Amino acid sequence: MTIWNHTIIYITSSLGRTHYGLLILVTLFLFACEEPNEIGLELTGDPDRIGAYYQEIELSTNLINNDSTFTLSVQRLLTGNTFKEEFGSLTAKSFTQYGYSSARLEIPEDAEYDSLVLYINSNYAYGTGISGIQSFTVHELTEDLYDTAAYFTFSTAEYDPNPIGTGDFILPERRDTVLTFKIDDVYGNRLFEAAQDTNAIDPDDVSTLQELFKGFAFVSDAGNNSVVGISASSDSTFLRLYWREDTVNHSYPFEFFGVANFNQIQTDRTGSPLDGIEDQHYQDFFPDNEKSYIQSGADLVTKLDFTPMLNFFDTIEYATINQTLISITIDEPEFNELPPSYLYFYFHDENNKRIKDLGQFLGILQDGSTDLQRAVYDEENLLYEAPITIFSDRLIQGTYSDTTVLMYPPEFGITNTVNQLLVNPGNVVLKIHYSKVK
């Protein structure tokens, strides 16, 4: 049972909503309950005049398909494919330069080339096909990348269609592992000979390296039903050049950290409930199945409409919200397809784009804090939940003129994962504890 102990002042307010009566609670102690009249109030006057109530309200939702996710200098390179009937297909490719390590690149003229090996730290895997053999190829870029350019998930870079490296592997269960790929000796010899000639590659100027060797494209085999992530910032991700000097073996690691790179993420929604959304960027899209969707990487998000809550409180006089929780329940995800770890709720403009102020996106704040509120995924109970009491109270009072917000995955996840979220109709609800005068 919920018990409220109130010292109250009655004020009828006309702010925002015609029928919303504001009760200013000087002290509020919330213990637990859902039924009216099961409260203990030590008040002067008639305590039976105040009722405690509980209401669940389904929120209206629709979808927004963004088209300009900035993806330059990502921490994780993505390559692979996924297909779900609800979402359609997704294909990820990554494009990256490589640069010098902290050691100075020096190869004597009498050294002999041995080999070139790519080592990658795979720290992410998504998709039901991940337990099978994964195959992807390494291609030489034929187009320059620039760390000052604007790359988005729809961007691309030219590369040689003939691979210079091929790898087949099965990821271990722990997912964080190092994979190796032997790079073609023709390419390896080119790099070795250029590194011996300081007129070709200046060890003090990385741009001379990147002018001759523009970088790699990582492309997944079309048969993979999974996306693999490569940690570009890991000490375990590098391109190592091996050579021999007399009878002594030597090597040099070229790094993938601090260089220009980006992920390309393409989707095909044909035949899915999202068919047609790709032609409607930043427009309200209402799928026939009325489900809510989020897809990181593809930047597909859900728009929440709080109008049903306002309509409910329009029917009630002299009410005050004691607590509001937003709750999103999902079905149990398939193997290796966990949803985003948490969700944010952002304000948006008339074009359905998030609003920024001083470089920060604006959204629902944590009650009593200046930090953005986030609903954390509860894997055991298959739900997201977060208190938004102050926001809902201000919305009812009319402080906020817009009744909708955008539900987003974490910022890191937008460009570094392809995690998906699917919510059935009626499973995005507000759980509201409120009081009112009888």
C-alpha positions in Angstrom: 0.0 0.0 0.0 1.1 3.5 -0.7 0.9 6.1 2.1 1.2 9.8 1.6 1.6 12.1 4.5 0.8 15.6 3.3 0.7 19.1 4.6 -1.2 20.8 1.8 -2.2 24.2 0.5 -5.1 24.2 -2.1 -4.5 26.4 -5.1 -6.5 26.3 -8.3 -4.1 26.9 -11.2 -4.9 27.9 -14.8 -1.4 27.2 -16.1 -1.5 25.3 -19.4 -4.4 22.9 -18.8 -8.0 24.1 -18.0 -8.9 21.3 -15.7 -5.6 20.8 -14.0 -5.7 21.7 -10.3 -2.3 22.1 -8.7 -1.8 20.8 -5.2 1.4 22.2 -3.7 2.8 19.5 -1.4 5.0 21.0 1.3 6.1 17.5 2.5 5.7 14.3 0.6 6.5 10.8 1.8 5.8 8.0 -0.6 5.8 4.5 0.7 3.8 2.3 -1.8 0.1 1.8 -3.1 -2.3 1.8 -6.0 -5.8 2.2 -4.6 -7.6 5.3 -3.5 -8.8 5.8 0.1 -6.1 3.4 1.5 -4.0 6.3 2.8 -3.2 7.5 6.2 -3.2 11.3 6.4 -2.7 13.2 9.6 -4.3 16.4 8.5 -6.4 19.1 10.1 -9.8 18.9 8.7 -11.3 16.0 6.8 -8.5 13.6 5.6 -11.0 11.7 3.4 -11.0 14.7 1.0 -7.7 13.5 -0.6 -7.4 10.3 -2.7 -4.3 8.5 -3.9 -4.6 6.9 -7.3 -2.6 4.9 -9.8 -3.1 4.9 -13.6 -1.2 3.3 -16.5 -1.5 5.3 -19.8 -0.3 4.0 -23.1 1.7 6.5 -25.2 1.3 7.0 -28.9 4.3 6.3 -31.0 5.6 6.6 -34.6 9.0 6.3 -36.3 11.6 8.8 -37.6 14.3 7.7 -40.1 17.3 10.0 -39.9 19.7 10.2 -42.8 22.8 12.1 -41.7 24.5 10.3 -38.9 28.1 11.7 -38.6 30.5 8.8 -38.5 34.1 10.2 -38.9 36.8 8.9 -36.5 34.7 6.1 -35.0 36.2 4.0 -32.2 34.8 0.8 -33.7 34.9 -0.3 -37.3 31.9 -2.3 -38.3 31.6 -4.9 -41.1 28.8 -7.5 -41.7 25.2 -8.1 -42.5 22.0 -8.7 -40.7 18.5 -9.6 -41.8 15.2 -9.5 -39.8 11.7 -9.7 -41.3 10.7 -6.8 -39.1 13.6 -4.5 -40.0 14.7 -5.7 -43.5 18.5 -6.1 -44.3 21.4 -4.1 -43.0 25.0 -4.1 -44.5 28.0 -2.5 -42.8 31.4 -1.7 -44.3 34.3 0.3 -42.8 36.9 2.4 -44.4 40.1 3.4 -42.6 43.6 4.8 -43.0 46.6 3.6 -40.9 49.5 5.6 -39.5 52.8 5.3 -37.7 53.1 4.0 -34.2 55.1 5.7 -31.5 58.3 4.0 -32.7 60.2 5.5 -35.7 59.9 3.6 -39.0 63.4 2.7 -40.1 64.2 -0.2 -42.4 67.9 -0.7 -43.6 68.6 -1.0 -47.3 70.0 -4.5 -46.9 66.9 -5.9 -45.1 64.7 -8.5 -46.8 60.9 -8.5 -46.8 59.2 -11.3 -45.0 55.4 -10.7 -44.7 52.6 -8.3 -43.8 49.9 -9.3 -41.3 46.8 -7.5 -40.1 45.8 -8.0 -36.5 42.4 -6.9 -35.4 40.8 -6.8 -31.9 37.2 -7.8 -32.4 35.2 -6.5 -29.4 31.7 -6.6 -30.7 29.4 -9.0 -32.5 25.7 -8.8 -33.3 23.4 -11.2 -35.1 22.1 -14.7 -34.9 24.6 -16.0 -37.3 27.6 -15.2 -35.2 28.1 -18.8 -34.0 28.9 -19.9 -37.6 31.9 -19.2 -39.8 32.5 -15.5 -40.5 34.2 -14.3 -43.6 35.4 -10.9 -44.7 37.9 -9.4 -47.1 40.4 -6.6 -46.9 40.6 -4.2 -49.9 43.0 -1.4 -50.7 41.5 2.0 -50.8 41.9 3.9 -54.1 40.5 7.2 -52.7 42.0 9.5 -50.1 40.4 9.8 -46.7 40.6 13.1 -44.8 40.2 13.8 -41.1 38.6 17.1 -41.8 35.9 15.7 -44.2 32.3 15.1 -43.2 31.6 11.4 -43.4 28.2 10.0 -42.7 26.7 6.5 -42.6 25.6 6.9 -46.3 29.2 7.9 -47.4 31.5 5.6 -49.3 35.1 5.5 -50.6 36.4 3.8 -53.7 38.4 0.7 -53.2 40.0 -2.1 -55.4 37.4 -4.9 -55.8 40.2 -7.5 -55.7 40.9 -8.3 -52.0 44.5 -8.2 -50.6 43.5 -10.3 -47.6 40.8 -12.8 -46.8 39.8 -14.3 -43.4 37.5 -17.0 -42.2 37.0 -17.3 -38.4 34.6 -18.3 -35.6 34.4 -15.9 -32.8 34.8 -17.3 -29.3 32.0 -16.8 -26.8 33.8 -14.1 -24.9 33.8 -12.0 -28.2 36.8 -9.9 -27.3 39.5 -11.6 -29.3 42.4 -10.9 -31.8 42.0 -12.1 -35.4 44.8 -12.3 -37.9 44.8 -11.8 -41.7 47.7 -12.4 -44.0 48.0 -9.5 -46.5 48.9 -10.1 -50.1 52.7 -10.1 -50.6 52.5 -7.8 -53.6 51.0 -5.1 -51.4 53.4 -6.0 -48.6 56.4 -5.7 -50.8 55.2 -2.3 -52.0 54.9 -1.1 -48.5 58.3 -2.5 -47.5 60.1 -1.0 -50.4 58.5 2.4 -49.8 59.4 2.3 -46.1 63.1 1.7 -47.0 63.1 4.8 -49.1 62.8 8.0 -47.0 62.2 9.9 -50.2 59.1 7.9 -50.7 57.8 7.8 -47.1 59.0 10.4 -44.6 59.0 8.8 -41.2 58.3 12.2 -39.7 55.4 13.0 -41.9 52.5 10.5 -41.9 50.8 12.2 -44.8 53.5 10.9 -47.1 52.6 7.3 -46.0 48.9 7.9 -46.5 49.3 9.5 -50.0 50.9 6.2 -51.3 48.9 3.8 -49.1 45.4 5.3 -48.6 44.1 2.6 -46.3 41.7 -0.3 -46.2 38.1 -1.2 -46.7 36.7 -4.1 -44.6 33.9 -5.9 -46.4 31.9 -8.8 -45.0 30.8 -11.9 -47.0 27.2 -11.6 -48.1 26.4 -14.9 -46.4 27.2 -13.6 -42.9 24.1 -12.9 -40.8 26.1 -10.9 -38.2 28.0 -7.7 -37.8 31.5 -7.8 -36.3 33.2 -4.8 -34.6 36.9 -3.9 -34.8 38.3 -1.8 -32.0 40.3 0.9 -33.9 41.8 2.3 -30.7 43.0 -1.0 -29.3 46.7 -1.8 -28.9 45.8 -5.2 -30.4 44.7 -3.7 -33.7 47.6 -3.0 -36.0 49.2 -3.8 -39.4 52.6 -5.4 -38.7 55.4 -5.4 -41.4 58.0 -8.2 -40.9 61.5 -8.2 -42.4 64.9 -9.9 -41.9 68.2 -8.3 -41.4 71.0 -10.9 -41.6 69.5 -13.7 -39.4 67.5 -11.4 -37.1 63.8 -10.9 -37.5 62.3 -7.4 -37.2 58.9 -5.8 -37.4 57.0 -2.5 -37.3 53.4 -1.9 -36.3 51.2 0.6 -38.2 48.3 1.7 -36.0 44.6 2.5 -36.7 44.2 5.0 -33.9 44.0 8.7 -34.6 43.5 8.4 -38.3 40.5 9.2 -40.6 37.9 6.4 -40.7 34.2 5.9 -41.0 31.5 3.2 -41.1 29.0 2.9 -44.0 25.7 1.4 -43.0 23.1 0.7 -45.6 19.6 -0.7 -45.2 17.0 -2.2 -47.5 13.5 -2.2 -45.9 11.7 -3.7 -48.9 9.0 -6.2 -47.9 9.3 -5.3 -44.2 6.8 -3.2 -42.1 9.2 -0.3 -42.7 9.0 -0.5 -46.4 8.9 3.1 -47.7 10.5 4.8 -44.6 13.9 5.2 -46.3 12.2 7.8 -48.7 10.8 9.8 -45.8 13.8 11.3 -43.9 12.9 13.1 -40.7 9.2 12.6 -41.4 6.6 10.9 -39.2 6.2 7.3 -40.3 3.4 5.2 -38.9 4.0 1.4 -39.6 0.8 -0.7 -40.1 1.8 -3.0 -37.2 1.9 0.0 -34.8 5.2 -1.3 -33.3 8.0 0.9 -32.0 11.5 0.5 -33.5 15.0 1.6 -32.8 18.0 0.6 -34.8 21.5 1.9 -34.0 23.8 2.6 -36.8 20.8 3.0 -39.2 19.6 5.8 -37.0 16.0 4.6 -36.8 14.3 6.1 -33.7 10.9 6.2 -32.1 8.9 9.3 -31.4 6.8 9.3 -28.2 3.6 11.4 -27.9 2.4 12.3 -24.4 -1.0 13.6 -25.6 -2.8 10.5 -24.0 -1.5 11.6 -20.6 -2.7 15.2 -21.2 -6.1 13.9 -22.3 -6.4 11.8 -19.2 -5.7 14.7 -16.8 -8.1 17.0 -18.7 -10.8 14.9 -17.2 -9.6 15.3 -13.6 -9.9 18.4 -11.4 -7.5 19.3 -8.6 -4.9 16.6 -9.2 -1.1 16.5 -8.6 1.4 13.9 -9.9 3.4 12.2 -7.2 5.5 10.0 -9.4 5.6 9.1 -13.1 7.6 6.2 -14.5 8.1 5.6 -18.2 8.1 1.9 -18.9 9.0 0.1 -22.1 8.5 -3.7 -22.1 10.1 -5.8 -24.9 9.9 -9.5 -26.0 12.9 -11.7 -25.1 15.6 -11.0 -27.7 17.1 -13.7 -29.8 20.6 -15.1 -29.3 23.3 -12.4 -29.6 20.7 -9.6 -30.4 20.6 -7.6 -27.2 18.8 -4.3 -27.5 20.5 -1.0 -26.7 21.9 -0.8 -23.1 19.8 2.3 -22.3 17.6 4.9 -24.0 17.5 8.7 -23.9 14.5 11.1 -24.5 15.4 14.1 -26.6 13.5 17.3 -27.5 13.2 18.0 -31.2 12.4 20.9 -33.6 9.8 21.1 -36.3 11.9 19.0 -38.6 12.2 16.1 -36.1 15.8 16.8 -35.5 17.3 16.9 -32.0 17.8 20.3 -30.5 21.2 21.4 -29.4 22.3 24.1 -27.0 25.9 25.0 -26.3 26.9 21.8 -28.1 24.7 19.5 -26.0 21.5 17.8 -27.0 18.5 18.8 -24.9 16.0 16.3 -23.5 14.2 15.0 -20.4 16.3 15.5 -17.3 16.7 13.3 -14.3 14.4 14.5 -11.5 16.3 17.0 -9.4 19.4 17.0 -11.7 20.8 18.7 -14.8 21.8 15.3 -16.3 19.8 13.7 -19.1 17.5 11.0 -17.9 18.0 7.5 -19.3 16.1 4.3 -19.1 18.4 1.4 -18.4 17.7 -2.0 -19.9 16.7 -4.6 -17.3 17.7 -7.9 -18.9 16.0 -10.0 -16.2 12.6 -8.3 -16.5 12.9 -7.4 -20.2 12.1 -3.7 -19.8 13.4 -0.2 -19.6 12.1 2.1 -16.9 12.9 5.6 -15.7 11.2 8.3 -13.5 10.1 11.4 -15.4 7.9 13.0 -12.7 9.1 16.6 -13.1 8.8 16.5 -16.9 5.3 15.1 -16.9 4.2 17.6 -14.3 5.5 20.5 -16.3 4.1 19.1 -19.5 0.6 19.1 -17.9 1.1 22.6 -16.6 1.9 23.8 -20.1 5.6 24.6 -19.5 6.5 22.6 -22.6 4.6 23.4 -25.7 5.6 20.2 -27.6 4.1 17.0 -26.4 6.5 14.7 -28.2 10.1 13.5 -27.7 12.5 11.3 -29.6 13.7 8.0 -28.0 17.3 7.3 -28.9 19.9 4.7 -28.1 23.2 5.8 -26.5 25.3 8.3 -28.5 28.2 5.8 -28.7 25.8 3.2 -30.0 24.5 5.3 -32.9 27.8 5.0 -34.8 29.4 2.0 -33.2 26.7 -0.6 -32.9 23.7 -2.0 -34.9 21.7 -3.0 -31.9 17.9 -3.2 -32.5 14.8 -2.7 -30.4 11.3 -3.7 -31.2 8.3 -2.9 -28.9 4.8 -4.3 -29.4 1.8 -1.9 -29.4 0.7 -1.0 -25.9 4.1 -1.7 -24.3 5.2 1.9 -24.0 3.3 3.2 -20.9 3.4 5.8 -18.2 2.9 4.5 -14.7 1.5 7.4 -12.7 0.8 7.8 -9.0 -1.3 10.9 -8.4 -3.5 12.6 -5.8 -6.6 14.6 -6.1 -9.3 16.2 -4.1 -12.5 14.0 -4.1 
